[in-house]
Amino acid sequence: MADDTHVLDAPPPGAAADWTIDQHWDAYTQEEHATWDTLFARQAQLLPGRASEAWLKGLDVLKLDRPGIPDFRVLSDRLMALTGWQVVAVPGLVPDDVFFDHMANRRFVAGNFIRRPDQLDYLQEPDVFHDVFGHVPMLADPVFADYLAAYGRGGQRALGLDALRYLSRLYWYTVEFGLVREAGGLRIFGAGIVSSFTESRFALEDDSPDRILLDLERVMRTEYRIDDFQQTYFVVPSFDELLRLTVETDFAPLYERLKQQPDIPVGTVVHGDTVLTRGTQARVRG
């Protein structure tokens, strides 16, 4: 759904105190399963050669190619055996403290609803296809799974340091819209890209965006927009390096430096950037 039905201020009736709910897998209609299958089929055809090795391997080992919306219980059993993660259903977007607590404890929150057939190409809020198809394959990779748990712990700390807006940018530019450098070239791993039919191609092949090697401070200074394709993609040299940066950096002094610096607008290249491809910015909206 594209309205505010799944943006909530308190756990709805039937939800647990931690906002989790039953997925109600048996309640999905044939049309809803068919919507998943349609989305899956076109992305599965598009992503080989574009998605990262870790994402493609996760798709395979978790058996996400089975028809229909996955059952979170079955999916969690497979994930738990691989990396100790599980998938829990929530009724919509949850408060930050709830989100970080689940993540720090290796519980990935996923919406249990799916978009309508007329919303295949865009949905403002994450549904089960974005959450499961986009995010969950990466949770089968041990290094990335550790990174996301570390991010959850960092989020809990950021709440107490009034620094969430900085840390949220790291999530946006890695977990949602990250690229990684592999032997064959740049590949996508961010869920917002791999679950999008159009951005899967745009992120790698269009001349418009800048593609810049990831630097923590640079990323956390950089604004982002949710209403257009990204005009800056940050490239992770490896998931091992992303995890190392996350666990070895003391974020408290970094946040204090960030508070003294201006934000960097979307689509801007600054001194010190390692620019892998300089974009034309032709697709930037006013």
Secondary structure by P-SEA (a helix, b strand, c coil): cccccccccccccccccccccccccccccaaaaaaaaaaaaaaaacccccccaaaaaaaaaacccccccccaaaaaaaaaacccbbbbbccccccaaaaaaaaaacbbbbbccccccccccccccccccccccccccccccaaaaaaaaaaaaaaaaaaaaccaaaaaaaaaacccbbbbbccccbbbccccccccccccccccccccbbbbcccaaaaaabbbbccccccbbbbbccaaaaaaaaaaccaaaaaaaaaabbbbccccccccccccbbbccccccc
